[in-house]
Structure formats: structure tokens, C-alpha cells
């Protein structure tokens, strides 16, 4: 028997039960895979029926409906007409074949006495007792008809077989067995997919579109608008009805995003475009005098009197740093801190540094420091780095580089302390992505939509953590989703 794990039958089961694989998960996995194979037999039967002379014209009409504009070549071309070349269209042909063999209405055809108000789908044209349908494939027809298309968000994955998915629109959760998805899937990832029920779990029949976690909220809003349009004609229509009768609209969304990517502008919590900024000065005067001058700046706060590091925070009522509300979305959760000022001794002497996350903060912070310290410092350099350009320059191979230089222990400790402080401030920071609420307020909100948006943020953070861990990053210092969930009393879904 075969299962999902690449293990010997007598090895411990990867689920962690401590029982041999052959006596634990393997039998259920084998039955599941046999059932999946029967579905593949049924698919081949349906594909032959699709190309029959009486069905192909209706399928061509469905192909035209499937595209938001004119389709590239007729369907018959891709089904084997002029060589069946699908290069460049794999991402469109496969989801179309899933839709046409499950839900697509075949206008102008008769299901043969089905009596339904809707045009028949391809499975309606294949009777369970049809001679071309083997008995096992006929048994698979019930699961085929019970399958459904929707949009799902990854909650967790065990990395080898099981993925927990949540329907983005209904909040239903499903345990799915699929090794191809369980490996790369990260919390927060969004899939347009079809699920089919089996005895042991759900099967992910087809994943026809994949998005990052930040796409969840735009997709929900778009889906609600689609359901509202259907309800103008069918007042009692639900989500299952929407995607069964108008599943091609999900492909329209994919094509639209392909042509017009939804790239959110990364903003600080005070509404400026994020720009990684750093200014350095050489210190000429006595260190004590410089320290005293910085201590006198009301916006600078030194949490540890023994350390020469200051957190820059706005004064109460300073409207230049006022929260921008929902117009500044999505937000970078950088808390009330506007920047960090440090005084360090390096090889060339004492150096004063300001680090902040926007051009506006850079100009304001540099003015505060130079006005306070005066001729005790001399300007060395100023750097501005776009975060997207920095990520592209770094590349995944650099993140996991085992030969990377070790960061000093003191620097790592300082970064970890800053991140803990960041977590404390983040949960109390109004975020545009939460309609101006703080994460703490959102966690206690009676509005399920606000709580859902908070969960989306946490899932996105968790997925980011997991991706870095998968790449083998050695010195990753980031906010901990586990600690944030504990502060917000929002357990893992």
C-alpha cells in the first residue's frame, strides 16, 4: 500500500502517534488515494464526452463565457485541434477543465429528463449506468457532484499531508489531504480551489489561483459584491449557489489581478510611504554633553539610563503624526515609535545614528538632533532605501546563506529587545487595516468583520515567520505571532 509519506511501512507514523505507519495513517491514506484515482478515471470519461459533436458547441460557448474578453483561440484548438499546444495557457486551461467538467452550464443542451431550471452541466450528461462508465467510476460520481468551488485561506499545514483551510466567505473549516499543497502552503496563503469530500478527509481537486494573505480582504469585498448581484435575481442565493452557477467569475478575478496586480502601498501608521532611512554623524564633543543634549529633547525617550539609545515618539497632541484612519491602508505596524537614535563607539570614534521609516521622519528627526547637539557632531552620511528594492537585492539565497557573517551578540540582543517593545506598542496602535482600531480593540470588538481582519494580519505575520524559517535565515528578528496572539488572547485557528 502507498500513502503520503515517503516512509517504510514499519517506520513510526509521521503524525506523531508513535504507532507504526502501517497501523496508523497508512490504511486511511491508501483508501483516500484509491478514491482519488477513481475520480481521475471519471475525469477521462467526462473529457471524452466534452468533445462529442453534440456537446462541443456548448462547451465552446462556455469557453467564451469563461474569459472576461475574447478567448485566445477556440477551445477545440487547445483540446487537440492544431497540435493542442497549451504553452502559456496552462494556468487557464487547467482551471477551465475543472470548471467545465463540474459546474459549467451547457446552454442549449438537455440533461435527459433532469427537469432542473438550470442548463445541465457535463456530469448531468453522464448517467451512472452509462456503458462507458466503470462501476468504480460511477461510485466516484457522487463525490464529484458533491465537490464545490470557493476561495480558501490556509490556517496551518503539517508540511507532509494535511492542510487546514477556511472558506474565505463562509468561515467553514476543512481538513484537506494533499501533499503537493501541504509542503509549500503557509498560514495566510489564499487559494481559489475546489474541494471534494472523501471518507477520510477532503481532497483539493484543483487549485486554480493562489494569492498572498494581503489579498484576502479585497477578495472578500469582491465576493460580497458578486453575491449581491446574484441575489438581485435569486433572493435566497448563497455562496455555494454563486460559485456553482457563476464560477467563471473567479477566473475573471484571476485574469484581472494578473493584468492589474493589487500591490498595496506600504505605509507607516502615521500615513507616510515606507522608506528605510539612516543618518550618521561623527561626534566631536564629549560623549556626556551629547547624551545630555539628546536627553533634553522631549520627543526622545531613554528607557535604560545606562544605554545610549533613545526611542523617538511624538509629543501628545502633535498633529503632524496624527493617525490617518482608513485612508492609509494597509499599515505597517510600527507602533508609536517614529525612529531610533543610538550613540555608539566604533573604530573611527563615537558615531550618532538615526534610523526611521519615512522621508518625513528623516527630515524632522535630523532637524531635532542637529538643533539639540549643534557643533558637537559633524554629518557623515544619509541613506534612503526602498524596502521592495532592498528585498530584491537581498534575494532568498542571501537570507539562507550559511556563510553569512555572524551578527554581534550585543546587536542581536538589542534587536530582540526592540522587537519585544515593538510588539507591546503594536497591539495598542490604531491601524488603518482595522478601521482605525488597535489590535486590542479589534480582538474585543463585537464586529466579526474587524475580528476577521485582525486574524488576517496575524496569519500574514505567521506566514512570514514560517517562510523565513523555511529559508534557513539565521539572524531573523521579527515580531512573534505566538506572543502577539497571547497578548490579544486570539488562539491559533
C-alpha positions in Angstrom: 0.0 0.0 0.0 1.1 3.6 -0.7 0.5 6.7 1.4 1.5 10.3 1.5 4.8 9.8 3.5 8.0 8.6 1.9 8.4 6.0 4.7 8.7 2.3 5.2 5.6 0.5 6.5 7.2 -0.3 9.8 8.6 3.2 10.5 6.9 5.5 13.1 3.9 7.3 11.6 4.8 11.0 10.8 1.6 12.1 12.6 3.5 11.7 15.9 1.3 8.9 17.4 4.3 6.6 18.0 2.5 3.8 16.2 3.9 2.1 13.1 2.9 3.9 9.9 1.2 0.8 8.5 -1.1 0.5 11.6 -1.8 4.3 11.9 -2.3 6.6 8.9 -1.3 4.4 6.0 -4.6 2.4 5.6 -6.7 5.6 5.6 -4.3 7.3 3.2 -4.4 4.3 0.8 -8.2 4.3 0.7 -8.2 8.0 0.1 -5.7 7.7 -2.8 -7.7 4.9 -4.4 -10.8 7.1 -4.2 -8.8 9.9 -5.9 -7.7 7.6 -8.7 -11.4 6.7 -9.3 -12.1 10.4 -9.8 -9.3 10.6 -12.3 -11.0 7.7 -14.3 -14.2 9.7 -14.2 -12.5 12.8 -15.4 -11.2 11.0 -18.5 -14.8 9.8 -19.3 -16.1 13.4 -18.9 -13.3 14.7 -21.1 -14.3 12.3 -23.9 -18.0 13.4 -23.6 -16.9 17.0 -23.7 -15.5 16.6 -27.2 -18.6 14.8 -28.6 -20.2 16.5 -31.6 -23.4 17.3 -29.7 -21.6 18.8 -26.6 -18.6 20.7 -28.1 -20.6 23.7 -29.4 -22.0 24.3 -25.9 -18.5 23.8 -24.4 -17.2 26.4 -26.9 -19.8 28.8 -25.6 -18.7 28.1 -22.0 -15.1 28.8 -23.0 -16.1 32.2 -24.3 -18.0 32.9 -21.1 -15.0 31.8 -19.1 -12.9 34.7 -20.4 -13.5 38.4 -19.4 -12.8 39.2 -23.0 -12.2 37.3 -26.2 -10.6 34.0 -25.5 -7.2 33.2 -27.1 -8.2 30.7 -29.9 -11.2 28.4 -29.9 -11.5 25.7 -27.2 -11.1 22.9 -29.9 -7.6 24.2 -30.6 -6.5 23.5 -27.0 -8.3 20.2 -26.8 -6.1 18.8 -29.6 -7.1 20.6 -32.8 -3.9 22.3 -34.1 -1.4 20.2 -32.1 -3.0 21.0 -28.7 -0.2 23.5 -27.8 -1.1 25.0 -24.4 2.2 26.8 -23.8 1.5 30.0 -21.9 -2.1 29.0 -21.1 -1.5 26.2 -18.5 -2.8 28.4 -15.8 -6.0 29.0 -17.7 -6.7 25.6 -19.4 -6.5 23.5 -16.2 -8.9 25.6 -14.2 -11.3 25.7 -17.2 -11.2 21.9 -17.4 -12.0 21.8 -13.7 -15.0 24.2 -14.2 -16.3 22.6 -17.4 -16.2 19.1 -16.0 -18.0 20.1 -12.8 -20.2 23.1 -12.9 -20.2 25.0 -16.2 -23.8 25.4 -17.6 -24.0 23.9 -21.1 -26.6 26.2 -22.7 -28.9 24.6 -25.3 -28.4 21.0 -24.1 -31.0 18.7 -22.4 -29.9 16.6 -19.5 -32.4 13.9 -20.4 -35.3 14.4 -18.1 -33.5 16.1 -15.2 -36.2 18.7 -15.0 -34.0 21.3 -13.5 -34.4 25.0 -14.2 -30.6 25.4 -14.9 -28.9 24.3 -18.0 -27.2 20.9 -17.4 -23.5 20.5 -16.5 -21.3 17.9 -18.0 -21.8 15.4 -15.1 -25.6 15.7 -15.8 -25.0 14.2 -19.3 -23.3 11.1 -17.9 -25.8 8.6 -16.4 -24.4 6.4 -13.6 -25.3 3.3 -15.7 -23.6 4.5 -18.9 -21.6 1.8 -20.6 -18.5 3.9 -20.8 -18.6 4.5 -17.0 -17.0 1.7 -15.0 -18.7 0.7 -11.7 -15.9 2.3 -9.6 -16.0 5.5 -11.7 -19.8 5.6 -11.2 -19.3 5.4 -7.5 -16.9 8.4 -7.8 -19.7 10.4 -9.5 -21.4 11.1 -6.1 -18.2 12.7 -4.7 -17.8 14.6 -8.0 -21.2 16.1 -7.7 -20.6 17.0 -4.0 -17.5 19.0 -4.8 -17.6 22.8 -4.6 -15.6 25.7 -5.7 -14.7 28.6 -3.4 -11.8 30.6 -2.0 -9.9 29.3 0.9 -7.2 30.6 3.3 -4.6 28.4 4.8 -4.8 28.2 8.6 -2.0 25.6 9.2 -0.1 22.8 7.5 1.7 19.8 8.8 4.2 20.0 5.9 3.6 16.5 4.7 -0.1 15.7 4.2 -2.7 17.8 6.0 -3.7 21.4 5.3 -6.4 23.2 7.4 -8.3 25.6 5.2 -11.0 28.2 6.0 -13.6 29.3 3.4 -12.9 32.9 2.9 -16.7 33.7 2.6 -18.5 31.3 5.0 -15.7 30.7 7.6 -16.2 27.0 7.4 -13.1 25.0 8.1 -11.9 21.9 6.2 -9.2 19.3 6.7 -7.6 18.6 3.3 -5.2 15.9 2.4 -2.8 17.0 -0.3 1.0 16.5 -0.2 1.5 19.0 -3.1 -0.1 21.8 -1.1 0.9 20.8 2.4 4.6 21.3 1.7 4.7 24.9 0.3 1.4 26.2 2.0 2.0 28.9 4.6 -0.5 30.4 7.0 -2.5 33.1 5.4 -2.0 31.9 1.8 -5.2 32.2 -0.3 -6.3 29.6 -2.9 -9.2 29.6 -5.4 -9.8 25.8 -5.2 -12.3 23.0 -5.4 -12.8 20.6 -2.6 -14.4 17.2 -2.8 -15.4 15.1 0.2 -14.0 11.6 0.8 -14.3 9.2 3.6 -11.2 10.3 5.5 -10.9 14.0 4.5 -11.4 16.5 1.8 -9.4 16.4 -1.4 -8.2 19.5 -3.1 -9.3 18.7 -6.6 -7.9 21.8 -8.3 -6.2 25.0 -7.1 -6.9 27.5 -9.8 -5.4 30.6 -8.3 -3.0 31.5 -5.5 -2.6 34.8 -3.7 -0.7 36.1 -0.7 -2.5 36.8 2.6 -2.9 40.5 1.8 -5.4 39.6 -1.0 -7.9 38.0 1.4 -9.8 41.2 2.3 -10.0 42.5 -1.4 -11.3 39.1 -2.4 -13.9 39.1 0.3 -15.2 42.5 -0.7 -15.3 41.5 -4.4 -17.1 38.2 -3.5 -19.7 40.1 -1.4 -20.4 42.3 -4.5 -20.8 39.2 -6.7 -23.3 37.6 -4.3 -25.3 40.8 -4.1 -25.6 40.9 -7.9 -26.8 37.3 -7.9 -29.4 38.0 -5.2 -30.9 40.7 -7.4 -32.2 37.7 -9.4 -32.3 35.0 -6.8 -33.1 36.4 -3.4 -32.1 33.2 -1.5 -28.9 32.5 -3.3 -25.9 31.5 -1.0 -22.2 31.2 -1.6 -22.4 27.7 -2.9 -25.0 28.7 -5.4 -22.9 31.6 -6.5 -19.8 29.7 -7.3 -21.7 26.7 -8.8 -23.6 28.9 -11.3 -21.0 31.7 -11.8 -17.7 30.0 -11.1 -16.2 31.6 -14.2 -16.2 34.9 -12.3 -13.4 33.6 -10.2 -11.3 33.2 -13.3 -12.2 36.8 -14.3 -10.8 37.9 -10.9 -7.5 35.9 -11.6 -7.1 37.5 -15.0 -7.8 41.0 -13.7 -5.2 40.6 -10.9 -2.7 39.2 -13.5 -3.1 42.3 -15.6 -3.6 44.8 -12.7 -1.8 43.4 -9.6 -3.2 44.5 -6.3 0.1 45.8 -4.9 -0.7 47.6 -1.6 1.2 50.7 -0.7 3.3 50.1 2.4 2.6 52.9 4.8 3.7 53.7 8.3 1.0 54.0 11.0 1.1 57.8 10.5 0.4 57.5 6.8 3.7 58.0 5.0 5.2 55.7 2.4 7.7 53.4 4.0 11.3 54.3 3.2 14.2 52.9 5.2 16.2 55.9 6.2 19.5 56.2 8.2 21.6 59.3 9.1 25.0 59.1 10.7 27.1 61.9 12.4 30.7 61.8 13.8 30.7 63.0 17.4 33.4 65.7 18.1 32.3 66.8 21.6 32.3 65.0 24.9 30.0 62.0 24.9 28.4 63.2 28.2 27.5 66.5 26.6 25.9 64.9 23.6 24.0 62.5 25.8 22.7 65.3 27.9 21.6 67.3 24.8 19.7 64.3 23.5 18.1 63.7 26.9 16.8 67.2 26.8 14.8 66.6 23.6 11.3 66.0 24.8 10.4 63.6 21.9 13.4 61.3 22.8 13.0 58.7 25.5 15.8 56.6 27.0 14.3 53.5 28.6 17.6 52.4 30.1 19.7 55.1 31.8 22.8 53.0 31.2 22.3 52.7 27.5 22.9 55.4 24.9 19.8 54.6 22.8 16.7 56.8 22.5 13.3 56.0 21.1 11.7 58.9 19.3 8.0 59.3 20.0 5.6 62.1 19.1 4.5 64.6 21.8 0.9 64.3 22.9 -1.3 66.4 20.5 1.4 66.7 17.8 -1.0 66.6 14.8 1.8 66.1 12.3 1.9 62.5 13.4 -1.9 62.1 13.7 -3.3 58.7 12.8 -4.7 58.8 9.2 -7.5 56.3 9.6 -8.8 54.0 7.0 -7.4 56.2 4.1 -3.9 55.0 4.9 -4.2 51.3 4.3 -2.7 48.8 4.7 -0.5 49.7 7.6 3.0 48.8 8.7 2.5 48.1 12.4 5.5 50.1 13.7 3.8 51.4 16.8 4.1 54.9 18.2 7.9 54.9 17.7 9.0 57.3 15.0 12.6 56.3 15.0 15.6 55.1 17.0 18.7 57.2 17.9 21.9 55.5 19.0 25.3 56.7 20.2 28.0 54.1 19.7 31.8 53.8 19.8 33.2 52.4 16.6 36.6 52.1 15.0 36.5 55.8 13.8 35.3 57.1 17.2 31.8 58.0 18.5 29.1 57.9 16.0 25.5 59.1 16.4 22.8 57.4 14.2 19.1 58.0 13.5 17.1 55.2 11.9 13.5 55.8 10.8 10.9 54.6 8.2 9.9 57.6 6.1 11.3 60.7 4.4 9.1 63.0 6.6 10.5 61.3 9.7 14.1 61.6 8.4 13.8 65.4 7.8 12.1 66.0 11.2 14.4 63.7 13.2 17.6 65.2 11.6 16.4 68.7 12.5 15.7 67.7 16.1 19.1 66.2 16.6 21.2 68.9 14.8 19.3 71.6 16.7 19.9 69.9 20.0 23.5 68.8 19.6 24.8 71.6 17.4 28.5 71.7 16.5 29.3 68.7 18.7 28.5 66.5 15.7 29.5 66.5 12.0 27.4 65.0 9.3 28.8 61.7 7.8 26.2 60.2 5.5 22.5 59.8 4.8 20.9 56.7 3.3 17.4 56.0 1.8 16.4 52.5 0.7 13.1 51.4 -0.8 12.0 48.2 1.1 11.0 46.4 -2.2 14.4 47.2 -3.8 16.2 46.0 -0.6 14.3 42.7 -0.6 15.0 42.2 -4.3 18.7 42.9 -3.8 18.9 40.6 -0.8 17.3 37.6 -2.6 16.4 34.3 -1.0 19.9 32.9 -1.3 21.3 35.7 0.8 18.7 35.1 3.5 19.7 31.5 4.0 23.4 32.0 3.4 25.3 29.7 5.8 28.5 31.7 5.2 27.0 35.0 6.3 29.0 36.9 8.9 27.8 36.5 12.5 26.0 39.5 13.9 27.5 40.7 17.2 25.6 39.2 20.1 25.0 42.7 21.5 23.4 43.8 18.3 21.1 40.7 18.2 20.1 41.3 21.9 19.3 44.9 21.1 17.2 44.0 18.1 15.3 41.4 20.2 14.6 44.0 22.8 13.4 46.4 20.2 11.1 43.8 18.7 9.6 43.0 22.1 9.0 46.7 22.6 7.5 46.8 19.1 5.1 44.0 20.0 3.9 45.8 23.1 3.3 49.0 21.1 1.8 47.3 18.1 -1.2 45.8 20.0 -2.0 49.4 21.2 -1.5 51.2 17.9 -4.6 52.2 15.8 -4.2 50.5 12.4 -5.9 51.6 9.1 -6.3 47.9 8.2 -8.6 47.6 11.3 -10.7 50.7 10.5 -8.6 52.7 12.9 -8.9 50.3 15.9 -6.0 49.0 17.8 -5.4 45.2 17.7 -6.5 45.0 21.3 -9.8 46.8 20.5 -10.3 44.6 17.4 -9.8 41.5 19.4 -12.6 42.5 21.7 -14.8 44.0 19.0 -18.4 42.8 18.5 -17.9 43.3 14.8 -17.0 39.9 13.2 -15.5 41.7 10.2 -13.0 43.6 12.3 -12.0 40.4 14.2 -11.6 38.7 10.8 -9.3 41.4 9.6 -7.2 41.0 12.7 -6.9 37.3 12.1 -5.8 38.0 8.5 -3.0 40.2 9.9 -1.9 37.6 12.3 -2.0 34.8 9.7 0.1 37.1 7.4 2.7 37.6 10.1 2.8 33.8 10.8 3.3 33.0 7.2 6.2 35.5 7.0 7.8 33.8 10.0 7.4 30.4 8.5 8.8 31.4 5.2 11.9 32.8 6.8 12.3 29.7 8.9 12.0 27.5 5.7 14.7 29.6 4.0 17.0 28.9 6.9 17.5 32.6 8.0 20.0 32.6 10.8 19.5 36.0 12.3 15.9 36.7 11.8 14.4 39.0 14.4 10.8 39.8 13.9 7.5 40.1 15.8 6.4 36.7 17.2 2.9 35.8 16.1 2.7 33.4 19.1 3.4 36.2 21.5 1.0 38.6 19.7 -1.7 36.0 19.9 -1.1 35.6 23.6 -1.3 39.4 24.2 -4.5 39.6 22.2 -5.9 36.3 23.5 -6.5 35.2 20.0 -5.5 31.5 19.8 -4.3 29.9 16.6 -7.2 29.0 14.4 
